[in-house]
Amino acid sequence: MHYLLIKYLITAGVVVLVSEFAKRSDKLGGLLAALPLVTVLTLIWLYVEQQPTSKIASHAYYTFWYVLPTLPMFLIFPYLLSKWGFVLALLLSLLMTALLFCLFALVVKNYGVDLL
């Protein structure tokens, strides 16, 4: 139980730290947010929990493919934010990301990458 609490505190601490840096500096906050901190933490937790290396490698592999269709959101969201406000911009950006992901999954399936 203590291990799980420590795991949650470290993971949450990283997210809070990034948001605090983002409040002080857009560039530094963006840089830290762009780093694959969640993925690195996940890989570490999988390793610490003695998951097979095949599972750890598979997680990294699929993370790569899932990141690609999410990237346009970071260009669309700021544009929509200035037009329609935070909530609508976020919802539309997430919807667009989901649609792009589905299209992307269909395209890469032709190349042997099964994401769905």
Secondary structure, 3 states (H helix, E strand, C coil): CHHHHHHHHHHHHHHHHHHHHHHHCHHHHHHHHHCCHHHHHHHHHHHHCCCCHHHHHHHHHHHHHHHHHHCCHHHHHHHHHHHHCHHHHHHHHHHHHHHHHHHHHHHHHCCCCCCC
